[in-house]
Amino acid sequence: MARLVRKPPQENETLCSLYRHVKITGISSRKYGQYTMNQEVTKVSEKPPYDRSSSQDSLDELSMEDYWTELENIKKSSENRQDQEVVVVKEPDEGELEEEWLKEAGLSNLFGESAGDPQESMVFLSTLTRTQAAAVQKRVETVSQTLRKKNKQYQIPDVRDIFAQQTESKEKAPDGTESQSVRTNENKYQGKDDQASSLVVGEKELIPLVPEEAPASETDINLEVSFAEQAVNQKESSKEKPQKSRGDDAPLLNFRLPKDKTGTTKIGDLAPQDMKKVCHLALIELTALYDVLGVELKQQKAVKIKTKDSGLFCVPLTVLLEQDQRKVPGTRIPLIFQKLISRIEEGGLETEGLLRIPGAAIRIKNLCQELEAKFYEGTFNWESVKQHDAASLLKLFIRELPQPLLSVEYLKAFQAVQNLPTKRQQLQALNLLVILLPDANRDTLKALLEFLQRVIDNRDKNKMTTMNVAMVMAPNLFMCHALGLKCSEQREFVMAAGTANIMHLLIKYQKLLWTIPKFIVNQVRKQNTENHKKDKKAMKKLLKKMAYDREKYEKQDKSTNDADIPQGVIRVQAPHLSKVSMAIQLTEELKASDVLARFLSQESGIAQTLKKGEVFLYEIGGNIGERCLDEDTYMKDLYQLNPNAEWVIKSKPS
């Protein structure tokens, strides 16, 4: 039976002819982009026809049809909607962009009127890896040159002075070990080539390269070594030993989180002051990774948008949450967003074509107006909303955010992920980008991805696989019309496969992406340790001036902390439980879950109803501000990493 192929947009005849050429020859999306820019016809080697018997997926999944259908639906739904007013401001020069980057990275005190002795940043700089330091140095040099050209009056530090400390130790990793040991540690994760699986727009090389149900080899993703350092080492090793191409039919790798005896750290597990340091380091690491791989990373700062200060649609997330928190204190995800997801799920996630089949455009428009008027009054009749209408409203809500869900600053960086050469590096970049998102954007994105995964879990009945959902959702997250970033049809075609691939990775690896890499947590620990040393020196000087007996003070301080606690034992505090304190012997196999179980087993009355997951064990102080421990943390290993910490059982803040 002949299969109908969806035609591309008809307004550009050149694009149409190119589209037909791609369908015939099976050019990959990346090659297609190069081809369209050069406007040259190159002969493409014949490939064997796609073997349908090797895949359980429908042809609909293995084409771009869902993407183009969604794009047409978006255009139809936006025909009668008023565009938001965009004010384009002067494009900042490179120096201004890099100066803004330094501020975002927590290094603003290197420049400006407060510049002078940059000692405050020296502790931070001393914890950076070689590639991170190189990324910072590159931006410092650019800003220095710009400031000199503009004849700024305030002091401009010499780059050599700022990085003198880095030069002395550039051959060493942040923990003091030789860089060779870093490479050795990293090599155990690099046993297999992990070339990025390109999404392709042809009949012969289809999406994905293997069906989702096919078995894929699994490998841990290395979170212990800087991603940029891994990229450098991979480049060096590939020069020494050129790797053979895996071939288009090689099985895809499935990446998983490695087991870490000191515990996995998730976003939300750290105190705000440490999370701020994590974000600074994540920005520097992301920039270093893109620098190493030759991918441009520039933040979007060129537009201003006039936004509504009330309502539901076309309202900034922060404004929505302020409204919602007056209704429901502690709300972290917009109430309308939660309700739309709830309404879709009430209709059952087994509905065929869920998210793909649109609601009627006129009905959606009327529902929007009615929701705006009645939602907060509580008089809106949700029974009148059909399931496909709710799905269309959810996508409309995402599209019409004045600033994209993936944020103004980092939308281009998310799009650029498709240009990274391997799937591993794409995941590493996405991990850092998720960390960098504002809290409201990150929390809402998490709720969306968790919902999408629940839809995919019913794929046998609703026919919506991960790739189907990715194709449908990609245009809604990556097409930011509100920012004046409208693409030409040709650009849309080139971007389609890449953004769908990014969406696929966001959905499939969401648990991994919400993890803070161990190497970044270790850098935060080192910063805290160095800052404590500085504080301790200052305290000793103060005590000396005040003529105190420092030795006596230190003995008293030590006796206060260590009284009655023998070696190899920790004291755990639980101020809100009936058993408020307990001394626990450390063993090789003792986990955080075991400590919690001992406390909860002794509860009685109302407290006995406490369930696992309602209270957590925290590591507080020492070389970390505060960290919620995952249940598989081995306590003895963590104690050795942070012997000065206190251990407290409490619930997570809302």
N, C-alpha and C positions, 0 to 999 in steps of 0.2 A: 504493500500500500504506500502510495506517495505521501510524504510528510510535508505539511505546509511549514514554511520557514518565515518567521516574522520579518517584515521588511524594515529597514532602518528609516529614520526620518527622511522625508522626500525633498526638503527644501534645498539640499546641497547635492547637486548631481555628481560632483566629483567624489564626495563622500560615499554616495550610493554605489558608484562603480568600484570604489576601493572596498566597500563592504562585500560586494559580490566576489571580488578577487580574494578576499580573506576567507570567505565561506568555501571557495573552490580549492584554494591552496593549503588552508590550514595554518596560516601564519600565526604565531603566538602574539599575545597582546603587546609584549614589549617590542617585538620585531615590527609589529604593525605601527606602533608609535614612531619608530625610526623611519619606517617606510613612508608614512604620510608626511612627515616633515621634509624628507628629501624629495618627495614626489617622483621617485624613480621606481620603475618596475624591475624587480629582481627575480630571477628564476629560483623557485623554491623546489627542493628535491621532493620527489614523490614519497609519500608515507603509506604504509599499508592501511586499508580501511579499518575503521574502529570495529572491534569484535564485540557485538552486543552480548554474546553469551558469557563474556567475562564480567559483566556488570549486572547487578540487580536493580540499578537505578533506572528511572524512566529517562527517555530522551529529553523531556522537559527540563530535568535537573541538569543534564549535561549540555545545555545550550544557554545562550544569553537571553532567551525569550522572556523569562520572568523579570529581568532587569528592565528591558525595553517596555514591557507592559506597565510596570510600575511607573516608569518615567512618563509614559503617556497619560496615566491616571493622574499623576501629580500636575502635569500641565493643564489638563482639563479642569481639575479642582481649583486651580489658581487663576483661571481666566477671569472670574468675576470678583476676585478678592483684591483689596487695595494694598498696593505695595507700601512697605514702611519707608519713611523718609530717611535717606542716608546722606550724611554730610561728609564729603571726602575732604580730608585735610592734607596738608603738605606731607609728602612722603619723607620720612626722616632719612638722613644720610647714614652711611655705614657706621661712622663714629658714634652717632646718637643711638643707633640700634645696639651697638656693642656696650655702650655705657649703661643702657637699660638692662642688658643681659647681665652685666656685673652686679647691678642692684638686685636683680632677681636671684642671683647666685649668692647673695649675702656678702658681697665684697664692695659695697658702695663706699666704705670708708677709705678705699684706696684713692678716691678722687673726690673733687668738690671742695667746698670751703672748709670742711673738717679734715681734709687730708693733711698729712704731716707724718708723724710716726705711725706706720701701719702695723704696730705690734698686735693690735686686736685681731688682725687677720692672719698673723703669722702662725698661730696655733692651727687655724683652719687649713692654711696652705701646707703645713708640715704633714698633714694626714693624706694629702692627695697622691694618687698614683702618677706615674710618669705621663700617661696619656691625658689624665685630667689636668695636670699642671701645664702641659703643652697647650691644651684648649684655653685655659685661663690666660696664659702668657700671650697667646695669639690675640685675644681680645684686649688685653692691657696695652699691647703695642699699637693696635689700631686706634684705641681711644687716646693714647699719648700723642700720636701723630696728629689726630684731629684737634686736640686741645692746643697743641703748639701752633697749628695753622690759624686757629681762632684767637691766639694770643690771650688765653685765659689768664686771669690775674693770680688765681690761687696756685698752690704748689703742684707740680707734676712730678710724681715719683719716677725714678729710673727703674725700668723693668729689671735690670741686672741686680738692683738692690732688693727688689721684692722677691726675686726668685733665687737669691744667693743660697738660701737654705735648701732649696730644691736641688741645686747643682751638686751640693756636697753629698746628697743621699739619693741621687736619681737612679742608682743601680740597685736600690733596695725597695722592697715592698713596704706598705704602711706598717706591717707588724715587725719590721726590722730584718726579715729574712731576705736572702739574696733573690734577685729577680728570676734566676734560673729555677729556683724551687717553685716559684709561682707557675712558671711554664710547665714544670713536671706535673704539678697538681692539676693543671688545666688539661693536660694531655689525656687523662683518663676519661674525660668527657668527649674527646674528639675522635673516637674510634671509627666513626662513620661519617661519610659525607652527608651533609644535610642541605643540599641545594634547594632553594625555594621552589615550591611547586607552582609553576606559572599557570594562571588561568588563561584559557585559550578560546578563541572565538571561531574555531573552524569545525567542520564536520568530522575531520580526520584526527585532530588532536583535541580531545574534548575535556570538559571540566567535571570533576577533578581528574588527575592523571590515573588514579585508581578509585574504584567505588568506595564509599564510606564504610561499607560493611566488610571490606577486604581486610585481612589481618595485616597489621603494621607493626614493625619492630619498635620497641620502646627504648628510650634512652633518657637518663636524667639530664636536666638542664642545669648547668653549673652556675650556682648563685654565690659561690665562695670567692671567685676571682672577678675582678673588674671586666665588664663586657668589652670595653675598648681594648684592654690588654689582651683578652682572648682573640680579638680580631687581628691585632698586631702579630701575635704568636702564630695564628692560623696563616697569615700572609707569609711569614718567614718560613714556616714549615712547608707551605705549598711551593715556595721557591726551591727549597732543598729537595723535596720529593713531590714532583707534580702529580696531582691526583687525577685519576681517570674520571671522566664524566660518568655519572650514575646511569644516564640514559633516561628517556622519558617514561619508560615502563617500570622503573624501579619502585619498590614499595615506599610509601611515605613513612617518615618517622613520626612516632607519637612521643611527645615530650611529657615528662612527669616531674613532679617536685622530688628532689632527693631527700632522704631522711637525714635530719640534722639532730644530733644528740642534745645540742643546746637549745633546741626548739625552733620552729618556724615562726617568723614574725609577719603578721598580717597588717595591712593598713587598718588603723584603728586600735592597734595594740599598744602604741607608744604614747607617752605624754606629749602635749602640744609643743613644748620647747624642743623635744628631740625630733618630733615630726617636722618641724621647721628646718632643722639641720638636714634631715633626710631629703627634703625637697631641694635645698641648695645643692646637695651632692648629686641628686638625680638629674638636675639640669646640667651640671658640669659633665656628668658621665654621659648623658645623652648627646651633648655637643661633641664630646671627645669621640664617641662611637661614630657619629656622622662624619666628623673630620677624618678619622682613620679610613673610613669607607668611601670618602670622596663625595658625600651627599650634602647638599646645601641645607642648612637649617637656619631659617630666619623667622622671627616672630612677626605676626600680623599686628600692625599698630596704625594703619593708615585710614581707618574709618571711624566715624562716630555715628551713633544711631539714636534718633529720638524715639523713646519707648513710652509705653503706657505705664501709669503708676498704679493701676488696679485692673481687675478682670482675670481672665483665665488664659486666653490665647493671645499670642504676641506680647506676652509679659515676661520680663526677666525672671529667671529662677529665684534669685534672691528676693525679689519683690513678692513673688508667689509664696515663698516660704515665710516671709514676714506676715503676710495675710493669714496663712494657714496656722502659724504658731499662736496667733491670737485666738483661734478656734480650738486647736489641739496643741498644747505646749509640748515642745520636744520633737515636733514633726521634722523629719529630715528629707522627706520625699514629698513633692506637691500632692495635695489631697486629690485633685482632679486626675492626676496621673495614676494614683493608686486605685481610684474608683473605676477608671476606664479599664485597667487590667482586670480588676475584680469582675466587672460586667462581662468581659470577654470570657473569663474562666467560668462564670455562672452558666454560660451557654454550652460549656463542654469543649475541651481542647481537642476532641476527636473530629470536629467538623472539617470536612474536606475543603482544602483551599484556604484555610484560615490564614489571615494576613495578606494573602494574595488577591482574593476576590474583594473588590472595592464596594462600598456602599453607594447608594444613589447620590449624585453630587448635590442636587437640590435639597434632598433630605438632610445631608450633612451640614449644609449651610444653615438650614433652619434650626437644627439641633445646636449648632454653635451659638446662635443668637439666644436660644432659649436657655442654654447652660449659663451664658454670661449673666442673664437676668435672674435666674432662679437657683443656681448651684449653692451659693453661700446662705441663701434663705432656707434651704432644705425643702423647697417645694417642687423641685424638678422630678418628673416622673420617669424613673430609670427603666420601668417596664416597657416603655415605648421605644427604647433603644435596641435595635436588632444587633446581633453579634458582629456582623460584618461592618455595620455602622460604627460600633464601638472601636473596632480595629482601625477603621479609617480615621476616626477622631484621634486615636492615640498617635498615629503617624503624622497627622496634621499638627498636633500639639508639638511634636518634636521638630518638625520642619519650620514651624512659625515662631520658634523661640527667637527673640531679637538677636541673641548671641548663640552660636551653635552649641549643642550639647557637648561636643568635643572641645569647646572653648575657642574664643577668637585667637588667643595667643598660639594655640598648638594645633589648630585644624590642619594647617599646611604640613606640619611635622607628622601628623597622623597619615596624611595622604602620601607623604614622602616615604613612608615605611615600605611601600611597594617597590621602591628603588633599591632596597638593601638586598644583597646577593643571596643570602641563605635564609631559610625558614627560621633557624635558630636566632639569627640576628634580628629578624623581623619581630619575633616574640620578645627578645630582650628590649628592643626599642619601645614596643607597646607597653611592656612592664613599667618602664621609666615614665612614659607619657601618662599612664593611668595614675601613677604617684603624683605627677605634676598638676593634674586637674584640680580646680577648686572643689572644695568639699561638696557643695550642692550638685555640681555636675557629675562628680564621681559617684555619689550616692544614688543619683537618679539613673546614671548609666548602669550601675550594678543591678538595680531593680529591673531595668529593661532587659539586660542580658539573662538574668535569672528567669524572667518570664519567657523569653525566647527559647531558653533551654527546655522549659516545661512544655512548650509547644512542640519542640523537636522530639521530646520523649514519646509523643503520641504519633510519630511519623508514619507508622504502619497503617493508621486509619485516616489521618488528615493529609497524608501525602506531602508533608512539608519536612523535608530533610534539612540538615544544617546548611547545605548549599542553596536550597530553595529559599530559606529564610534570609540567608545572607544577601542573595540577589534582590529580594524584595526590600530589605531594610537599608541597604547601602545608599541608595539615592536619598533616602530620608535623613540620614546622618551626615552625608558628605556634600550634598548640594546646598550651599548656604547662599540663597538668593538675597536674604536680608542684609548681607554684608557687601552686596554689589559684586559678588564673585561669580556672576553668571558665566557659564562656560559656553563656548561655541559647540555646535553639535559634533564637530570633529573631535573636540577635546573631551566631550562627554563619552564618545565611543572609546577613546583611548583610555580614559580613566575607569571605565565600567568594570573591566575584569580586575584591575588592581584594587579598587575600593571594595569590591565584593570579596576578594581574598582577605583583605584586612578585617572586614566584618566577620568573615568565617573564623579567623583566628581569635577575634575578640569573644565570640560565642564559645568556641570549643575549649579555649584555654583560660576562661575567666578566673578560675580558682588560682591558677599560676600567676596571672597578671595582677592579682590583688595581694601578692606577696612582696615584702620588702627584701631585696637581696641581702644575703648575709654579709657580703663585703661592705655594703653601705652601713649596716648596723654596726659592724666592727669599726668603721671609720668614725661613727658617732661616739662609740665607746672610747676611742682613743682621744677624740676632741675633749670629751668630758674629763678623762684622766689628766690630760695636760692642763685643762682649766683648773682642776682641783689642786694640781701642784702649784700653780700660780697663786691660787687663793691661800694655800697653806703657807707659802713663803711670806705672803703679805701678813697673815695672821701672826707668824713668828716674829716678824719685825715689830708689829704692834705690841705684842706681849713683851718683847724686849724693852721697848720704849716705856711701857707701863711698869717695868721692874717686876714682872711676875716670874715665878719659878717655872720655866717652860717644861722642865723634866717632870715636875710634879703635876703640871696641867695635863701632859700627855699620858702619864700613868693613870690619872683619874679618868681621863677620856676613854682610855683603853679598858679600864676596869668596868666602866659604865656599860660599854658595848658588849664585852665578852664575859661578864659575870656569870658564873655557874654554867657556862656552856662548854662542855669538854670537846676535844678535837674530834672532827668527823661528825658533829651533831649541829643541826640548825634549829633555831627556834622560830616557829611559824605563828604569827598573830592572826586571830580571827575575831575582831572586835564586835561583829554583829551576830556571832553565833554563841550558843550557850557555852561551848568550850572555847574560851577566848585565846588560849595559848597552849602550845604543845611543842615539846622538844622531840625532834625526829632524827634518828640515826641515818646517816647517808650510806647507801649501799650502791653497788654497781648497777642494779636493776631498778632502783627506786625512781618512779616517774611522778610528774606533777599530778596525774590522775590518782595515784595511790595516796598522796598527801590529802587531796580533797576527800577521797573516800573515807579516810580515817576520821576526819572531822565530821562529815555528814552522818557517819554511822552512829555517832554519839548524840545526835540531835533528838529532841523529844518535843511533843506538843506541836505548835504551829510550824516551828522551824523544821520539823521532820518532813514536811511536805516539799522542802527545797529539793529541786531536781538537778541532775547533772546538766550543766550549761547555764545555770542561773547565777552561780558564783564561780569565781576563777582565782587561781593562785597568781600573785603578782611578785615580780622582782623589782624592788624599789631601792634606789640609791646606789652608792658605789660608782661604777662607771656608766650607769644608765639613769635617766630620770625616773621612768616608770615603764614597766613592760608587762603586758598580760601574757602568761605562758600558755602554750598549747599543751594539751593533755599528755602528749608523747615526749615532753621534755624530760631528759634524764637529769635529775637534780644534782648528782655528784659532778657531772661534767660542767653544768652551769655554775655551780659553786666555785669550781676551780677557775672559771673564766671571770667571775665577779665575787670574790670572797668577802667583800665589804657590804654586800647587799643585805637588805632586810626582806623578809618573806611575809606577805600579808594576803589573807583570803578576803575577797570582797566582790561585790557585783560590778559589772561594767557600767560606766555612766551612760545615760540615755542620749 
